[in-house]
Every structure is written in C-alpha cells, then in structure tokens.
Amino acid sequence: MSLEANLDDLRQHAEDFDRRVGFTYTVLSVPGDDVIGCVYIYGSRQDPGVTDVRSWVRADHASLDAELYRVVSDWLAREWPFERVAYAPR
C-alpha cells in the first residue's frame, strides 16, 4: 500500500470512529510502541444484528495471533454491548 493510500485509509478509520460506525485499534508491542497489528470492529454488512471483528498481527509476531484473539474476545464480552459478534476463532 502506498503512503498516500495508507493515509486515506487512516482518515477513513478516524471518520468511522468519530461517527461511531466502526472502531479500529492499533496493536502495539510491549514493551515499546512498535506497531505489530490491528483490530477492526464494524457492524456486519450482511446482518445488522452482528458485529464483525477482524484482527491481524505482523508475520514476525504471528505467535501472538491466538493471544490477541483471546484478549480481544474477552474485552468485547466484558466491555462492549454487542449481542452477536462474528470473530473467526484461532
């Protein structure tokens, strides 16, 4: 992705967040502030009663993918008011 396309993507995510129609979070390394992945939370395009969640981690941190899934799943269940979440298990 070009820098310009990436900036456009970031602007769209920020606009979605401001409008409360989608939420994108950066996953950072600990310790440090190295970006190692992302989490996307959006309403389903196919089913209005479902919240779609996607996440990824960089290939050099692939071993953290299942842990990210667990942490995000727990966080959503504990803190978010979603009735149904579609988040592909790891």
PDB file of N, CA, C and O in Angstrom:
ATOM      1  N   MET A   1       0.848  -1.172   0.000  1.00  0.00           N
ATOM      2  CA  MET A   1       0.000   0.000   0.000  1.00  0.00           C
ATOM      3  C   MET A   1       0.897   1.239   0.000  1.00  0.00           C
ATOM      4  O   MET A   1       1.866   1.317   0.755  1.00  0.00           O
ATOM      5  N   SER A   2       0.568   2.178  -0.833  1.00  0.00           N
ATOM      6  CA  SER A   2       1.358   3.405  -0.893  1.00  0.00           C
ATOM      7  C   SER A   2       1.110   4.235   0.369  1.00  0.00           C
ATOM      8  O   SER A   2       0.127   4.029   1.080  1.00  0.00           O
ATOM      9  N   LEU A   3       2.015   5.172   0.632  1.00  0.00           N
ATOM     10  CA  LEU A   3       1.826   6.056   1.792  1.00  0.00           C
ATOM     11  C   LEU A   3       0.536   6.863   1.657  1.00  0.00           C
ATOM     12  O   LEU A   3      -0.184   7.064   2.636  1.00  0.00           O
ATOM     13  N   GLU A   4       0.251   7.319   0.446  1.00  0.00           N
ATOM     14  CA  GLU A   4      -0.972   8.098   0.217  1.00  0.00           C
ATOM     15  C   GLU A   4      -2.221   7.243   0.475  1.00  0.00           C
ATOM     16  O   GLU A   4      -3.168   7.709   1.109  1.00  0.00           O
ATOM     17  N   ALA A   5      -2.226   6.013  -0.008  1.00  0.00           N
ATOM     18  CA  ALA A   5      -3.364   5.121   0.217  1.00  0.00           C
ATOM     19  C   ALA A   5      -3.505   4.796   1.701  1.00  0.00           C
ATOM     20  O   ALA A   5      -4.618   4.722   2.222  1.00  0.00           O
ATOM     21  N   ASN A   6      -2.382   4.603   2.375  1.00  0.00           N
ATOM     22  CA  ASN A   6      -2.411   4.322   3.804  1.00  0.00           C
ATOM     23  C   ASN A   6      -3.001   5.510   4.572  1.00  0.00           C
ATOM     24  O   ASN A   6      -3.804   5.322   5.485  1.00  0.00           O
ATOM     25  N   LEU A   7      -2.607   6.716   4.206  1.00  0.00           N
ATOM     26  CA  LEU A   7      -3.132   7.914   4.866  1.00  0.00           C
ATOM     27  C   LEU A   7      -4.635   8.037   4.626  1.00  0.00           C
ATOM     28  O   LEU A   7      -5.379   8.376   5.546  1.00  0.00           O
ATOM     29  N   ASP A   8      -5.087   7.769   3.412  1.00  0.00           N
ATOM     30  CA  ASP A   8      -6.524   7.795   3.123  1.00  0.00           C
ATOM     31  C   ASP A   8      -7.267   6.764   3.976  1.00  0.00           C
ATOM     32  O   ASP A   8      -8.349   7.040   4.492  1.00  0.00           O
ATOM     33  N   ASP A   9      -6.675   5.574   4.117  1.00  0.00           N
ATOM     34  CA  ASP A   9      -7.263   4.518   4.938  1.00  0.00           C
ATOM     35  C   ASP A   9      -7.376   4.965   6.397  1.00  0.00           C
ATOM     36  O   ASP A   9      -8.410   4.765   7.033  1.00  0.00           O
ATOM     37  N   LEU A  10      -6.313   5.566   6.920  1.00  0.00           N
ATOM     38  CA  LEU A  10      -6.327   6.058   8.300  1.00  0.00           C
ATOM     39  C   LEU A  10      -7.373   7.147   8.499  1.00  0.00           C
ATOM     40  O   LEU A  10      -8.052   7.183   9.525  1.00  0.00           O
ATOM     41  N   ARG A  11      -7.501   8.022   7.526  1.00  0.00           N
ATOM     42  CA  ARG A  11      -8.520   9.080   7.621  1.00  0.00           C
ATOM     43  C   ARG A  11      -9.926   8.487   7.663  1.00  0.00           C
ATOM     44  O   ARG A  11     -10.776   8.943   8.428  1.00  0.00           O
ATOM     45  N   GLN A  12     -10.167   7.471   6.838  1.00  0.00           N
ATOM     46  CA  GLN A  12     -11.488   6.834   6.827  1.00  0.00           C
ATOM     47  C   GLN A  12     -11.777   6.165   8.166  1.00  0.00           C
ATOM     48  O   GLN A  12     -12.889   6.276   8.684  1.00  0.00           O
ATOM     49  N   HIS A  13     -10.793   5.475   8.731  1.00  0.00           N
ATOM     50  CA  HIS A  13     -10.986   4.840  10.035  1.00  0.00           C
ATOM     51  C   HIS A  13     -11.271   5.888  11.118  1.00  0.00           C
ATOM     52  O   HIS A  13     -12.117   5.665  11.985  1.00  0.00           O
ATOM     53  N   ALA A  14     -10.577   7.016  11.073  1.00  0.00           N
ATOM     54  CA  ALA A  14     -10.807   8.084  12.045  1.00  0.00           C
ATOM     55  C   ALA A  14     -12.215   8.655  11.896  1.00  0.00           C
ATOM     56  O   ALA A  14     -12.884   8.935  12.890  1.00  0.00           O
ATOM     57  N   GLU A  15     -12.659   8.826  10.663  1.00  0.00           N
ATOM     58  CA  GLU A  15     -14.017   9.327  10.427  1.00  0.00           C
ATOM     59  C   GLU A  15     -15.055   8.322  10.936  1.00  0.00           C
ATOM     60  O   GLU A  15     -16.042   8.711  11.561  1.00  0.00           O
ATOM     61  N   ASP A  16     -14.834   7.037  10.672  1.00  0.00           N
ATOM     62  CA  ASP A  16     -15.747   5.995  11.163  1.00  0.00           C
ATOM     63  C   ASP A  16     -15.819   6.029  12.689  1.00  0.00           C
ATOM     64  O   ASP A  16     -16.901   5.919  13.267  1.00  0.00           O
ATOM     65  N   PHE A  17     -14.667   6.181  13.333  1.00  0.00           N
ATOM     66  CA  PHE A  17     -14.611   6.238  14.798  1.00  0.00           C
ATOM     67  C   PHE A  17     -15.395   7.443  15.307  1.00  0.00           C
ATOM     68  O   PHE A  17     -16.194   7.318  16.236  1.00  0.00           O
ATOM     69  N   ASP A  18     -15.170   8.604  14.705  1.00  0.00           N
ATOM     70  CA  ASP A  18     -15.879   9.815  15.114  1.00  0.00           C
ATOM     71  C   ASP A  18     -17.387   9.667  14.964  1.00  0.00           C
ATOM     72  O   ASP A  18     -18.145  10.168  15.794  1.00  0.00           O
ATOM     73  N   ARG A  19     -17.833   8.976  13.901  1.00  0.00           N
ATOM     74  CA  ARG A  19     -19.260   8.758  13.646  1.00  0.00           C
ATOM     75  C   ARG A  19     -19.817   7.572  14.429  1.00  0.00           C
ATOM     76  O   ARG A  19     -21.021   7.316  14.410  1.00  0.00           O
ATOM     77  N   ARG A  20     -18.928   6.848  15.119  1.00  0.00           N
ATOM     78  CA  ARG A  20     -19.312   5.672  15.917  1.00  0.00           C
ATOM     79  C   ARG A  20     -19.914   4.560  15.065  1.00  0.00           C
ATOM     80  O   ARG A  20     -20.832   3.862  15.497  1.00  0.00           O
ATOM     81  N   VAL A  21     -19.385   4.401  13.840  1.00  0.00           N
ATOM     82  CA  VAL A  21     -19.846   3.317  12.972  1.00  0.00           C
ATOM     83  C   VAL A  21     -18.792   2.223  12.815  1.00  0.00           C
ATOM     84  O   VAL A  21     -19.079   1.156  12.272  1.00  0.00           O
ATOM     85  N   GLY A  22     -17.592   2.481  13.281  1.00  0.00           N
ATOM     86  CA  GLY A  22     -16.517   1.498  13.217  1.00  0.00           C
ATOM     87  C   GLY A  22     -15.385   1.925  14.116  1.00  0.00           C
ATOM     88  O   GLY A  22     -15.167   3.112  14.359  1.00  0.00           O
ATOM     89  N   PHE A  23     -14.664   0.924  14.610  1.00  0.00           N
ATOM     90  CA  PHE A  23     -13.598   1.201  15.567  1.00  0.00           C
ATOM     91  C   PHE A  23     -12.360   0.410  15.164  1.00  0.00           C
ATOM     92  O   PHE A  23     -12.401  -0.815  15.055  1.00  0.00           O
ATOM     93  N   THR A  24     -11.280   1.113  14.949  1.00  0.00           N
ATOM     94  CA  THR A  24     -10.018   0.488  14.558  1.00  0.00           C
ATOM     95  C   THR A  24      -8.978   0.818  15.612  1.00  0.00           C
ATOM     96  O   THR A  24      -8.807   1.973  16.004  1.00  0.00           O
ATOM     97  N   TYR A  25      -8.289  -0.219  16.063  1.00  0.00           N
ATOM     98  CA  TYR A  25      -7.278  -0.055  17.107  1.00  0.00           C
ATOM     99  C   TYR A  25      -5.940  -0.612  16.627  1.00  0.00           C
ATOM    100  O   TYR A  25      -5.875  -1.656  15.979  1.00  0.00           O
ATOM    101  N   THR A  26      -4.898   0.101  16.957  1.00  0.00           N
ATOM    102  CA  THR A  26      -3.540  -0.349  16.676  1.00  0.00           C
ATOM    103  C   THR A  26      -3.083  -1.253  17.809  1.00  0.00           C
ATOM    104  O   THR A  26      -3.337  -0.972  18.981  1.00  0.00           O
ATOM    105  N   VAL A  27      -2.408  -2.337  17.454  1.00  0.00           N
ATOM    106  CA  VAL A  27      -1.838  -3.248  18.448  1.00  0.00           C
ATOM    107  C   VAL A  27      -0.350  -2.927  18.548  1.00  0.00           C
ATOM    108  O   VAL A  27       0.375  -2.978  17.554  1.00  0.00           O
ATOM    109  N   LEU A  28       0.093  -2.599  19.752  1.00  0.00           N
ATOM    110  CA  LEU A  28       1.482  -2.211  19.982  1.00  0.00           C
ATOM    111  C   LEU A  28       2.229  -3.296  20.743  1.00  0.00           C
ATOM    112  O   LEU A  28       1.639  -4.053  21.514  1.00  0.00           O
ATOM    113  N   SER A  29       3.522  -3.359  20.516  1.00  0.00           N
ATOM    114  CA  SER A  29       4.356  -4.295  21.260  1.00  0.00           C
ATOM    115  C   SER A  29       4.512  -3.815  22.698  1.00  0.00           C
ATOM    116  O   SER A  29       4.413  -2.624  22.990  1.00  0.00           O
ATOM    117  N   VAL A  30       4.759  -4.774  23.585  1.00  0.00           N
ATOM    118  CA  VAL A  30       5.022  -4.461  24.990  1.00  0.00           C
ATOM    119  C   VAL A  30       6.301  -5.181  25.363  1.00  0.00           C
ATOM    120  O   VAL A  30       6.363  -6.398  25.190  1.00  0.00           O
ATOM    121  N   PRO A  31       7.312  -4.519  25.857  1.00  0.00           N
ATOM    122  CA  PRO A  31       7.393  -3.066  25.998  1.00  0.00           C
ATOM    123  C   PRO A  31       7.657  -2.420  24.635  1.00  0.00           C
ATOM    124  O   PRO A  31       8.037  -3.089  23.673  1.00  0.00           O
ATOM    125  N   GLY A  32       7.452  -1.146  24.582  1.00  0.00           N
ATOM    126  CA  GLY A  32       7.726  -0.405  23.359  1.00  0.00           C
ATOM    127  C   GLY A  32       6.471   0.120  22.717  1.00  0.00           C
ATOM    128  O   GLY A  32       5.373  -0.007  23.259  1.00  0.00           O
ATOM    129  N   ASP A  33       6.643   0.706  21.566  1.00  0.00           N
ATOM    130  CA  ASP A  33       5.499   1.254  20.846  1.00  0.00           C
ATOM    131  C   ASP A  33       5.551   0.879  19.375  1.00  0.00           C
ATOM    132  O   ASP A  33       5.130   1.645  18.509  1.00  0.00           O
ATOM    133  N   ASP A  34       6.072  -0.304  19.107  1.00  0.00           N
ATOM    134  CA  ASP A  34       6.168  -0.817  17.753  1.00  0.00           C
ATOM    135  C   ASP A  34       4.805  -1.362  17.315  1.00  0.00           C
ATOM    136  O   ASP A  34       4.222  -2.190  18.015  1.00  0.00           O
ATOM    137  N   VAL A  35       4.293  -0.909  16.173  1.00  0.00           N
ATOM    138  CA  VAL A  35       3.006  -1.406  15.674  1.00  0.00           C
ATOM    139  C   VAL A  35       3.186  -2.832  15.180  1.00  0.00           C
ATOM    140  O   VAL A  35       3.978  -3.099  14.277  1.00  0.00           O
ATOM    141  N   ILE A  36       2.426  -3.755  15.797  1.00  0.00           N
ATOM    142  CA  ILE A  36       2.544  -5.164  15.406  1.00  0.00           C
ATOM    143  C   ILE A  36       1.238  -5.727  14.859  1.00  0.00           C
ATOM    144  O   ILE A  36       1.195  -6.886  14.448  1.00  0.00           O
ATOM    145  N   GLY A  37       0.169  -4.925  14.846  1.00  0.00           N
ATOM    146  CA  GLY A  37      -1.093  -5.420  14.314  1.00  0.00           C
ATOM    147  C   GLY A  37      -2.206  -4.412  14.427  1.00  0.00           C
ATOM    148  O   GLY A  37      -1.987  -3.246  14.754  1.00  0.00           O
ATOM    149  N   CYS A  38      -3.423  -4.890  14.148  1.00  0.00           N
ATOM    150  CA  CYS A  38      -4.603  -4.034  14.169  1.00  0.00           C
ATOM    151  C   CYS A  38      -5.831  -4.854  14.529  1.00  0.00           C
ATOM    152  O   CYS A  38      -5.871  -6.066  14.314  1.00  0.00           O
ATOM    153  N   VAL A  39      -6.843  -4.167  15.087  1.00  0.00           N
ATOM    154  CA  VAL A  39      -8.147  -4.760  15.373  1.00  0.00           C
ATOM    155  C   VAL A  39      -9.200  -3.846  14.749  1.00  0.00           C
ATOM    156  O   VAL A  39      -9.146  -2.625  14.904  1.00  0.00           O
ATOM    157  N   TYR A  40     -10.159  -4.450  14.041  1.00  0.00           N
ATOM    158  CA  TYR A  40     -11.235  -3.714  13.385  1.00  0.00           C
ATOM    159  C   TYR A  40     -12.568  -4.207  13.931  1.00  0.00           C
ATOM    160  O   TYR A  40     -12.814  -5.412  13.967  1.00  0.00           O
ATOM    161  N   ILE A  41     -13.431  -3.286  14.358  1.00  0.00           N
ATOM    162  CA  ILE A  41     -14.757  -3.614  14.884  1.00  0.00           C
ATOM    163  C   ILE A  41     -15.779  -2.805  14.087  1.00  0.00           C
ATOM    164  O   ILE A  41     -15.823  -1.579  14.186  1.00  0.00           O
ATOM    165  N   TYR A  42     -16.595  -3.499  13.301  1.00  0.00           N
ATOM    166  CA  TYR A  42     -17.576  -2.849  12.432  1.00  0.00           C
ATOM    167  C   TYR A  42     -18.874  -3.635  12.431  1.00  0.00           C
ATOM    168  O   TYR A  42     -18.872  -4.848  12.642  1.00  0.00           O
ATOM    169  N   GLY A  43     -19.970  -2.956  12.196  1.00  0.00           N
ATOM    170  CA  GLY A  43     -21.238  -3.644  12.014  1.00  0.00           C
ATOM    171  C   GLY A  43     -21.196  -4.478  10.745  1.00  0.00           C
ATOM    172  O   GLY A  43     -20.585  -4.084   9.751  1.00  0.00           O
ATOM    173  N   SER A  44     -21.842  -5.622  10.784  1.00  0.00           N
ATOM    174  CA  SER A  44     -21.876  -6.516   9.629  1.00  0.00           C
ATOM    175  C   SER A  44     -22.621  -5.872   8.471  1.00  0.00           C
ATOM    176  O   SER A  44     -23.641  -5.212   8.671  1.00  0.00           O
ATOM    177  N   ARG A  45     -22.119  -6.063   7.277  1.00  0.00           N
ATOM    178  CA  ARG A  45     -22.821  -5.579   6.084  1.00  0.00           C
ATOM    179  C   ARG A  45     -23.958  -6.532   5.699  1.00  0.00           C
ATOM    180  O   ARG A  45     -24.906  -6.124   5.028  1.00  0.00           O
ATOM    181  N   GLN A  46     -23.867  -7.802   6.121  1.00  0.00           N
ATOM    182  CA  GLN A  46     -24.883  -8.793   5.774  1.00  0.00           C
ATOM    183  C   GLN A  46     -25.994  -8.898   6.819  1.00  0.00           C
ATOM    184  O   GLN A  46     -27.137  -9.198   6.474  1.00  0.00           O
ATOM    185  N   ASP A  47     -25.674  -8.657   8.083  1.00  0.00           N
ATOM    186  CA  ASP A  47     -26.645  -8.836   9.165  1.00  0.00           C
ATOM    187  C   ASP A  47     -26.512  -7.694  10.156  1.00  0.00           C
ATOM    188  O   ASP A  47     -25.517  -7.619  10.878  1.00  0.00           O
ATOM    189  N   PRO A  48     -27.497  -6.802  10.205  1.00  0.00           N
ATOM    190  CA  PRO A  48     -27.403  -5.636  11.096  1.00  0.00           C
ATOM    191  C   PRO A  48     -27.281  -5.983  12.577  1.00  0.00           C
ATOM    192  O   PRO A  48     -26.856  -5.138  13.365  1.00  0.00           O
ATOM    193  N   GLY A  49     -27.642  -7.202  12.975  1.00  0.00           N
ATOM    194  CA  GLY A  49     -27.557  -7.588  14.372  1.00  0.00           C
ATOM    195  C   GLY A  49     -26.221  -8.175  14.769  1.00  0.00           C
ATOM    196  O   GLY A  49     -26.045  -8.604  15.909  1.00  0.00           O
ATOM    197  N   VAL A  50     -25.273  -8.200  13.838  1.00  0.00           N
ATOM    198  CA  VAL A  50     -23.974  -8.824  14.086  1.00  0.00           C
ATOM    199  C   VAL A  50     -22.869  -7.774  13.995  1.00  0.00           C
ATOM    200  O   VAL A  50     -22.904  -6.887  13.142  1.00  0.00           O
ATOM    201  N   THR A  51     -21.898  -7.890  14.881  1.00  0.00           N
ATOM    202  CA  THR A  51     -20.707  -7.048  14.835  1.00  0.00           C
ATOM    203  C   THR A  51     -19.555  -7.903  14.318  1.00  0.00           C
ATOM    204  O   THR A  51     -19.232  -8.936  14.905  1.00  0.00           O
ATOM    205  N   ASP A  52     -18.941  -7.477  13.228  1.00  0.00           N
ATOM    206  CA  ASP A  52     -17.794  -8.177  12.655  1.00  0.00           C
ATOM    207  C   ASP A  52     -16.515  -7.655  13.289  1.00  0.00           C
ATOM    208  O   ASP A  52     -16.316  -6.446  13.411  1.00  0.00           O
ATOM    209  N   VAL A  53     -15.659  -8.571  13.689  1.00  0.00           N
ATOM    210  CA  VAL A  53     -14.374  -8.214  14.271  1.00  0.00           C
ATOM    211  C   VAL A  53     -13.290  -8.940  13.474  1.00  0.00           C
ATOM    212  O   VAL A  53     -13.385 -10.139  13.211  1.00  0.00           O
ATOM    213  N   ARG A  54     -12.276  -8.195  13.103  1.00  0.00           N
ATOM    214  CA  ARG A  54     -11.125  -8.774  12.409  1.00  0.00           C
ATOM    215  C   ARG A  54      -9.876  -8.258  13.091  1.00  0.00           C
ATOM    216  O   ARG A  54      -9.865  -7.165  13.656  1.00  0.00           O
ATOM    217  N   SER A  55      -8.831  -9.053  13.032  1.00  0.00           N
ATOM    218  CA  SER A  55      -7.547  -8.607  13.569  1.00  0.00           C
ATOM    219  C   SER A  55      -6.428  -9.276  12.804  1.00  0.00           C
ATOM    220  O   SER A  55      -6.612 -10.305  12.154  1.00  0.00           O
ATOM    221  N   TRP A  56      -5.272  -8.668  12.898  1.00  0.00           N
ATOM    222  CA  TRP A  56      -4.074  -9.251  12.297  1.00  0.00           C
ATOM    223  C   TRP A  56      -2.863  -8.847  13.122  1.00  0.00           C
ATOM    224  O   TRP A  56      -2.874  -7.845  13.837  1.00  0.00           O
ATOM    225  N   VAL A  57      -1.836  -9.646  13.002  1.00  0.00           N
ATOM    226  CA  VAL A  57      -0.528  -9.306  13.563  1.00  0.00           C
ATOM    227  C   VAL A  57       0.505  -9.504  12.466  1.00  0.00           C
ATOM    228  O   VAL A  57       0.316 -10.313  11.557  1.00  0.00           O
ATOM    229  N   ARG A  58       1.582  -8.770  12.559  1.00  0.00           N
ATOM    230  CA  ARG A  58       2.660  -8.910  11.576  1.00  0.00           C
ATOM    231  C   ARG A  58       3.206 -10.333  11.606  1.00  0.00           C
ATOM    232  O   ARG A  58       3.136 -11.021  12.624  1.00  0.00           O
ATOM    233  N   ALA A  59       3.744 -10.756  10.478  1.00  0.00           N
ATOM    234  CA  ALA A  59       4.284 -12.119  10.363  1.00  0.00           C
ATOM    235  C   ALA A  59       5.354 -12.398  11.410  1.00  0.00           C
ATOM    236  O   ALA A  59       5.447 -13.517  11.914  1.00  0.00           O
ATOM    237  N   ASP A  60       6.163 -11.395  11.745  1.00  0.00           N
ATOM    238  CA  ASP A  60       7.223 -11.628  12.734  1.00  0.00           C
ATOM    239  C   ASP A  60       6.688 -11.687  14.169  1.00  0.00           C
ATOM    240  O   ASP A  60       7.459 -11.867  15.112  1.00  0.00           O
ATOM    241  N   HIS A  61       5.371 -11.534  14.333  1.00  0.00           N
ATOM    242  CA  HIS A  61       4.718 -11.680  15.634  1.00  0.00           C
ATOM    243  C   HIS A  61       3.549 -12.668  15.542  1.00  0.00           C
ATOM    244  O   HIS A  61       2.634 -12.627  16.364  1.00  0.00           O
ATOM    245  N   ALA A  62       3.580 -13.538  14.558  1.00  0.00           N
ATOM    246  CA  ALA A  62       2.475 -14.473  14.316  1.00  0.00           C
ATOM    247  C   ALA A  62       2.136 -15.310  15.543  1.00  0.00           C
ATOM    248  O   ALA A  62       0.986 -15.711  15.722  1.00  0.00           O
ATOM    249  N   SER A  63       3.113 -15.570  16.374  1.00  0.00           N
ATOM    250  CA  SER A  63       2.869 -16.374  17.577  1.00  0.00           C
ATOM    251  C   SER A  63       1.897 -15.681  18.541  1.00  0.00           C
ATOM    252  O   SER A  63       1.374 -16.327  19.448  1.00  0.00           O
ATOM    253  N   LEU A  64       1.648 -14.390  18.361  1.00  0.00           N
ATOM    254  CA  LEU A  64       0.745 -13.642  19.247  1.00  0.00           C
ATOM    255  C   LEU A  64      -0.697 -13.605  18.736  1.00  0.00           C
ATOM    256  O   LEU A  64      -1.576 -13.068  19.410  1.00  0.00           O
ATOM    257  N   ASP A  65      -0.947 -14.166  17.563  1.00  0.00           N
ATOM    258  CA  ASP A  65      -2.276 -14.069  16.962  1.00  0.00           C
ATOM    259  C   ASP A  65      -3.359 -14.689  17.851  1.00  0.00           C
ATOM    260  O   ASP A  65      -4.400 -14.069  18.068  1.00  0.00           O
ATOM    261  N   ALA A  66      -3.134 -15.881  18.358  1.00  0.00           N
ATOM    262  CA  ALA A  66      -4.139 -16.534  19.208  1.00  0.00           C
ATOM    263  C   ALA A  66      -4.345 -15.762  20.510  1.00  0.00           C
ATOM    264  O   ALA A  66      -5.471 -15.654  20.997  1.00  0.00           O
ATOM    265  N   GLU A  67      -3.277 -15.234  21.065  1.00  0.00           N
ATOM    266  CA  GLU A  67      -3.385 -14.447  22.305  1.00  0.00           C
ATOM    267  C   GLU A  67      -4.163 -13.151  22.047  1.00  0.00           C
ATOM    268  O   GLU A  67      -4.987 -12.755  22.872  1.00  0.00           O
ATOM    269  N   LEU A  68      -3.914 -12.493  20.923  1.00  0.00           N
ATOM    270  CA  LEU A  68      -4.673 -11.289  20.577  1.00  0.00           C
ATOM    271  C   LEU A  68      -6.153 -11.628  20.450  1.00  0.00           C
ATOM    272  O   LEU A  68      -7.006 -10.894  20.949  1.00  0.00           O
ATOM    273  N   TYR A  69      -6.458 -12.734  19.785  1.00  0.00           N
ATOM    274  CA  TYR A  69      -7.846 -13.168  19.656  1.00  0.00           C
ATOM    275  C   TYR A  69      -8.488 -13.354  21.033  1.00  0.00           C
ATOM    276  O   TYR A  69      -9.608 -12.896  21.260  1.00  0.00           O
ATOM    277  N   ARG A  70      -7.791 -14.017  21.944  1.00  0.00           N
ATOM    278  CA  ARG A  70      -8.326 -14.266  23.277  1.00  0.00           C
ATOM    279  C   ARG A  70      -8.563 -12.960  24.038  1.00  0.00           C
ATOM    280  O   ARG A  70      -9.621 -12.768  24.637  1.00  0.00           O
ATOM    281  N   VAL A  71      -7.579 -12.073  24.009  1.00  0.00           N
ATOM    282  CA  VAL A  71      -7.687 -10.802  24.731  1.00  0.00           C
ATOM    283  C   VAL A  71      -8.819  -9.949  24.163  1.00  0.00           C
ATOM    284  O   VAL A  71      -9.609  -9.384  24.919  1.00  0.00           O
ATOM    285  N   VAL A  72      -8.901  -9.852  22.847  1.00  0.00           N
ATOM    286  CA  VAL A  72      -9.962  -9.045  22.227  1.00  0.00           C
ATOM    287  C   VAL A  72     -11.332  -9.666  22.503  1.00  0.00           C
ATOM    288  O   VAL A  72     -12.277  -8.945  22.822  1.00  0.00           O
ATOM    289  N   SER A  73     -11.454 -10.978  22.388  1.00  0.00           N
ATOM    290  CA  SER A  73     -12.731 -11.647  22.661  1.00  0.00           C
ATOM    291  C   SER A  73     -13.182 -11.390  24.087  1.00  0.00           C
ATOM    292  O   SER A  73     -14.351 -11.080  24.316  1.00  0.00           O
ATOM    293  N   ASP A  74     -12.274 -11.513  25.052  1.00  0.00           N
ATOM    294  CA  ASP A  74     -12.604 -11.253  26.451  1.00  0.00           C
ATOM    295  C   ASP A  74     -13.021  -9.803  26.655  1.00  0.00           C
ATOM    296  O   ASP A  74     -14.001  -9.528  27.347  1.00  0.00           O
ATOM    297  N   TRP A  75     -12.281  -8.875  26.057  1.00  0.00           N
ATOM    298  CA  TRP A  75     -12.575  -7.443  26.175  1.00  0.00           C
ATOM    299  C   TRP A  75     -13.955  -7.123  25.604  1.00  0.00           C
ATOM    300  O   TRP A  75     -14.724  -6.379  26.214  1.00  0.00           O
ATOM    301  N   LEU A  76     -14.267  -7.681  24.438  1.00  0.00           N
ATOM    302  CA  LEU A  76     -15.569  -7.425  23.832  1.00  0.00           C
ATOM    303  C   LEU A  76     -16.701  -7.957  24.708  1.00  0.00           C
ATOM    304  O   LEU A  76     -17.712  -7.280  24.899  1.00  0.00           O
ATOM    305  N   ALA A  77     -16.537  -9.154  25.235  1.00  0.00           N
ATOM    306  CA  ALA A  77     -17.574  -9.759  26.078  1.00  0.00           C
ATOM    307  C   ALA A  77     -17.767  -8.975  27.374  1.00  0.00           C
ATOM    308  O   ALA A  77     -18.886  -8.862  27.876  1.00  0.00           O
ATOM    309  N   ARG A  78     -16.687  -8.442  27.907  1.00  0.00           N
ATOM    310  CA  ARG A  78     -16.723  -7.748  29.202  1.00  0.00           C
ATOM    311  C   ARG A  78     -17.175  -6.290  29.079  1.00  0.00           C
ATOM    312  O   ARG A  78     -17.916  -5.801  29.931  1.00  0.00           O
ATOM    313  N   GLU A  79     -16.736  -5.594  28.029  1.00  0.00           N
ATOM    314  CA  GLU A  79     -16.890  -4.133  27.982  1.00  0.00           C
ATOM    315  C   GLU A  79     -17.823  -3.591  26.899  1.00  0.00           C
ATOM    316  O   GLU A  79     -18.234  -2.433  26.975  1.00  0.00           O
ATOM    317  N   TRP A  80     -18.164  -4.393  25.898  1.00  0.00           N
ATOM    318  CA  TRP A  80     -18.952  -3.871  24.783  1.00  0.00           C
ATOM    319  C   TRP A  80     -20.367  -4.459  24.815  1.00  0.00           C
ATOM    320  O   TRP A  80     -20.545  -5.604  25.230  1.00  0.00           O
ATOM    321  N   PRO A  81     -21.369  -3.696  24.386  1.00  0.00           N
ATOM    322  CA  PRO A  81     -22.764  -4.153  24.478  1.00  0.00           C
ATOM    323  C   PRO A  81     -23.255  -4.935  23.257  1.00  0.00           C
ATOM    324  O   PRO A  81     -24.445  -4.883  22.944  1.00  0.00           O
ATOM    325  N   PHE A  82     -22.385  -5.646  22.570  1.00  0.00           N
ATOM    326  CA  PHE A  82     -22.792  -6.355  21.357  1.00  0.00           C
ATOM    327  C   PHE A  82     -23.536  -7.639  21.698  1.00  0.00           C
ATOM    328  O   PHE A  82     -23.137  -8.387  22.591  1.00  0.00           O
ATOM    329  N   GLU A  83     -24.632  -7.882  20.968  1.00  0.00           N
ATOM    330  CA  GLU A  83     -25.387  -9.112  21.176  1.00  0.00           C
ATOM    331  C   GLU A  83     -24.723 -10.296  20.484  1.00  0.00           C
ATOM    332  O   GLU A  83     -24.610 -11.378  21.060  1.00  0.00           O
ATOM    333  N   ARG A  84     -24.280 -10.083  19.235  1.00  0.00           N
ATOM    334  CA  ARG A  84     -23.646 -11.166  18.484  1.00  0.00           C
ATOM    335  C   ARG A  84     -22.382 -10.635  17.809  1.00  0.00           C
ATOM    336  O   ARG A  84     -22.397  -9.605  17.135  1.00  0.00           O
ATOM    337  N   VAL A  85     -21.294 -11.369  18.013  1.00  0.00           N
ATOM    338  CA  VAL A  85     -20.011 -10.980  17.449  1.00  0.00           C
ATOM    339  C   VAL A  85     -19.527 -12.082  16.505  1.00  0.00           C
ATOM    340  O   VAL A  85     -19.535 -13.260  16.860  1.00  0.00           O
ATOM    341  N   ALA A  86     -19.113 -11.695  15.323  1.00  0.00           N
ATOM    342  CA  ALA A  86     -18.513 -12.633  14.364  1.00  0.00           C
ATOM    343  C   ALA A  86     -17.014 -12.337  14.334  1.00  0.00           C
ATOM    344  O   ALA A  86     -16.581 -11.320  13.792  1.00  0.00           O
ATOM    345  N   TYR A  87     -16.232 -13.238  14.922  1.00  0.00           N
ATOM    346  CA  TYR A  87     -14.787 -13.073  15.012  1.00  0.00           C
ATOM    347  C   TYR A  87     -14.211 -14.470  14.828  1.00  0.00           C
ATOM    348  O   TYR A  87     -14.324 -15.310  15.721  1.00  0.00           O
ATOM    349  N   ALA A  88     -13.605 -14.719  13.698  1.00  0.00           N
ATOM    350  CA  ALA A  88     -13.122 -16.063  13.369  1.00  0.00           C
ATOM    351  C   ALA A  88     -12.156 -16.579  14.424  1.00  0.00           C
ATOM    352  O   ALA A  88     -11.140 -15.941  14.700  1.00  0.00           O
ATOM    353  N   PRO A  89     -12.465 -17.736  15.021  1.00  0.00           N
ATOM    354  CA  PRO A  89     -11.593 -18.298  16.059  1.00  0.00           C
ATOM    355  C   PRO A  89     -10.205 -18.656  15.520  1.00  0.00           C
ATOM    356  O   PRO A  89     -10.035 -18.917  14.329  1.00  0.00           O
ATOM    357  N   ARG A  90      -9.254 -18.663  16.389  1.00  0.00           N
ATOM    358  CA  ARG A  90      -7.891 -19.056  16.027  1.00  0.00           C
ATOM    359  C   ARG A  90      -7.660 -20.461  16.474  1.00  0.00           C
ATOM    360  O   ARG A  90      -6.574 -21.003  16.273  1.00  0.00           O
TER     361      ARG A  90
END
